[in-house]
Amino acid sequence: MSAISDLFSLKDKNVVITGASSGLGHHFSGVLSRAGANVILGARREEKIRERVEELVEAGGQATGLRLDVRDANSIDAFLEQAEQAYGPIDVIINNAGVESGAKTYAMIDEEDWDFVMETNLRSVWRISKAYTGQVVKNGRKQGNIVNITSITDTRTVKGQFPYAVSKGAVTRMTQVMALEAARFGIRVNALSPGYFMTDVSRVLLESAIAPEFVKGIPMRRLGEFPDLDGAILLLASDASRYMSGSVIVVDGGHTCASL
Ligand SMILES: NC(=O)c1ccc[n+]([C@@H]2O[C@H](COP(=O)([O-])OP(=O)(O)OC[C@H]3O[C@@H](n4cnc5c(N)ncnc54)[C@H](OP(=O)(O)O)[C@@H]3O)[C@@H](O)[C@H]2O)c1
């Protein structure tokens, strides 16, 4: 009988992480690598990706870094092709790349803000997932796994997170609709929905004057720390979640139980 920890093993799985040059994606690359995955890291800041790959390889993992701009369809296609060439067919895609546009309301943003956030956070998830599905079909594997990084702003938010919160609401819904449609290809689609973690995406809010009051609204009275996400990302990336599709796992210290 295999050990219970084998359930979450990613040994010999090829896992792509977008937006792996900083923040959550950078952290996930280490967690997934330690679980045995061959990780393929994508982002625009190539130097940061290179440094992370070196760290992972030094720690005994298999890692490759590739330039990726998720706003560019050609870049996505080239990235996925090269990712497949690196280790073979991709087992898991973590759609993590994301941006926000500052503390702005719907009345403050302009067309450029809208496009910047929606193209990066939303359209890219569809584009990457569609291209990945094409690869799965081409390889005749009938097996794939997509993990979208959404946010608790998909349902609960504070003023000034427009259009970020709108994009995440749509990513969560996209996860569910794609799960319905992707099952015929043998692809599972789930989402991880973090609460608030200090990164470049959340910095504007978490370093603002309202931050201390905001944190008091989290039942566990603290921001998330990257390792708080390890169990959830391992569950979704591994076969431990093999009968899960269309699920959204919230990791937020109870924040969504309270009034944000
Ligand atoms: N921090 C939080 O509290 C929180 C909460 C819930 C959800 N999230 C989500 O977690 C994900 C990661 O964000 P983070 O908080 O870790 O912030 P972060 O440190 O700013 O990371 C964002 C990542 O996305 C990448 N990225 C942005 N635009 C890109 C593009 N056009 N092409 C390729 N990569 C791009 C960035 O890399 P390059 O700049 O090098 O391209 C970076 O690696 C996002 O989807 C975010 O919405 C964060």
The ligand as an ORCA input file, in Angstrom:
! r2SCAN-3c Opt
* xyz 0 1
  N      -1.686     38.901     -3.133
  C      -2.935     38.649     -2.821
  O      -3.415     39.023     -1.752
  C      -3.782     37.859     -3.774
  C      -5.034     37.443     -3.352
  C      -5.829     36.713     -4.190
  C      -5.396     36.415     -5.457
  N      -4.166     36.839     -5.871
  C      -3.753     36.498     -7.220
  O      -2.512     35.822     -7.185
  C      -1.900     35.933     -8.466
  C      -0.448     36.299     -8.286
  O      -0.350     37.633     -7.820
  P       0.586     38.053     -6.616
  O      -0.289     38.519     -5.519
  O       1.562     36.987     -6.331
  O       1.290     39.368     -7.197
  P       2.698     39.593     -7.915
  O       3.821     39.301     -7.001
  O       2.625     40.937     -8.528
  O       2.715     38.490     -9.047
  C       2.063     38.665    -10.284
  C       2.768     37.812    -11.313
  O       2.049     37.929    -12.535
  C       2.993     38.118    -13.551
  N       2.413     38.852    -14.680
  C       1.769     40.043    -14.669
  N       1.462     40.421    -15.925
  C       1.917     39.431    -16.736
  C       1.928     39.235    -18.132
  N       1.391     40.134    -18.977
  N       2.483     38.117    -18.636
  C       3.039     37.208    -17.806
  N       3.071     37.317    -16.466
  C       2.521     38.433    -15.949
  C       4.139     38.890    -12.928
  O       5.341     38.640    -13.644
  P       6.079     39.660    -14.631
  O       5.790     41.042    -14.137
  O       7.506     39.251    -14.523
  O       5.507     39.372    -15.981
  C       4.207     38.244    -11.562
  O       5.022     37.112    -11.591
  C      -2.706     36.971     -9.240
  O      -3.591     36.328    -10.136
  C      -3.486     37.671     -8.140
  O      -4.670     38.246     -8.611
  C      -3.345     37.548     -5.055
*
